[in-house]
Amino acid sequence: FFGVIFFLIKFFLIRKDLQPQKTDNLITNLTGRFAINIVDDLVIIHHQTTKTSMIFDINLSAEEIVDNVKFHLPIISKCSIKPYKINNVIEYDLYSPNWVIFQPNIIIDAKYGCLWFLELNLEFIERMIKNVPILIDFLLLRRNSKSNILKVCRNIVRISKKYGQNPIGNLSLVFNKLNLTYKESLMKRKNGGNTPMVESFDYVRQKTTTTIDQKDILSNFFEYFTEDRIDNHLGIAIVFEYVYSLSSHDIQIDFLIYEFLINYLIKSGNYYQMHQFLQYHVFTDSTHLACLLLSLNKKYPYGYQLGLDMLKRLNKTDDEIIEVLLSQNQIIRALRYLEKHGDIYSVSARKFLETAFATKDIKIFHQVYKFFQLRNLKLRNSLEFVKGKTKKKIY
């Protein structure tokens, strides 16, 4: 241990050819010998007398600011290093006077010939920080904290359910914090990841933010709704709160989020609600979403017309709409659409027959075959296909 602490630890910014500038004060309210490590952009103060450590994050909001100097209280005021046994036998005396500290996270005991690298236990810190918004701010500034953040989201719902509370308020705050950093990462990627040059390196203030994107939320939060036994109405409200947060940060909503929500609405039997969302354009129009609606024909008959309407709003041509229907194996519907909107006399029969043949459904193939035979009869007064227009393997 190399210093004596008197209530405050002061941080100065030192630049070449400039006078040192005081930037931060860490309020410890302790006296005695101490040592400092920097771990994952956190200031860890080890206090020998009490054999405890305090954790400060000077990148979080300060308790107060006086003359441009920030005053910080510890984010964790009393914790300790995990007990250690030498050779798994001898209990080691932590916070020893023999310790020599090297930055950023090295502890050496010359007497025993031991060297350690200090690491964080984020699971422990999760339990210690009770304020959810502060916990999320803290975790976003940590490396490898993605799983911890997503676990916090799930825990918000579990705890609210246990105490009969509505989790939407807390989740709204969390989603906005996550999407703010998500938006920043998207903008940084768009700009080629360029960052401004700095005059000096300050490894306490080098913010390394964790980004939680839409796929993370979907696969590690939303898809656990069934396992966590979340009420259907609450699940829908949570997803919509997330979608609203994405929209408010001008983030394009991934089709996978819409797909999950629509399937969730159907699974829970909320057809009327889904119809309203689609009718009033709550969902952003896209070809992917239109295809999803077309594929829901058996579960949700109105989906076909809603899907077609969406394709038309996207200014898809009749030929493109027919191609979309064929790609969804909606062959009979494609024929009906062709009759109503297309030119049945110029269209190639091959792609319809090949798609019908690929379904291995004899009835569908027969319907398509008969349709084009009648087309041929009207066009050429013959049921026969023009040689070379079809493939031998079909016939």
HELIX and SHEET records of a PDB file:
HELIX    1   1 LEU A  122  MET A  128  1                                   7    
HELIX    2   2 VAL A  132  LEU A  140  1                                   9    
HELIX    3   3 LYS A  146  LYS A  162  1                                  17    
HELIX    4   4 ILE A  168  LYS A  190  1                                  23    
HELIX    5   5 GLN A  214  ASN A  220  1                                   7    
HELIX    6   6 PHE A  222  TYR A  224  5                                   3    
HELIX    7   7 ASN A  232  SER A  248  1                                  17    
HELIX    8   8 PHE A  255  LYS A  267  1                                  13    
HELIX    9   9 TYR A  271  GLN A  279  1                                   9    
HELIX   10  10 THR A  287  SER A  295  1                                   9    
HELIX   11  11 TYR A  302  ARG A  313  1                                  12    
HELIX   12  12 ASP A  318  SER A  327  1                                  10    
HELIX   13  13 ILE A  331  HIS A  341  1                                  11    
HELIX   14  14 ARG A  350  ALA A  358  1                                   9    
HELIX   15  15 ILE A  362  ARG A  380  1                                  19    
HELIX   16  16 LYS A  392  ILE A  394  5                                   3    
SHEET    1   A 5 GLY A   3  LEU A  13  0                                        
SHEET    2   A 5 GLN A  21  VAL A  39 -1                                        
SHEET    3   A 5 LEU A  42  HIS A  47 -1                                        
SHEET    4   A 5 THR A  52  PHE A  56 -1                                        
SHEET    5   A 5 ILE A  76  CYS A  79 -1                                        
SHEET    1   B 4 GLY A   3  LEU A  13  0                                        
SHEET    2   B 4 GLN A  21  VAL A  39 -1                                        
SHEET    3   B 4 VAL A  69  HIS A  72  1                                        
SHEET    4   B 4 GLU A  64  VAL A  66 -1                                        
SHEET    1   C 2 LYS A  85  ILE A  86  0                                        
SHEET    2   C 2 ILE A  90  GLU A  91 -1                                        
SHEET    1   D 3 TRP A  99  PHE A 102  0                                        
SHEET    2   D 3 ILE A 106  ASP A 109 -1                                        
SHEET    3   D 3 CYS A 114  PHE A 117 -1                                        
END                                                                             
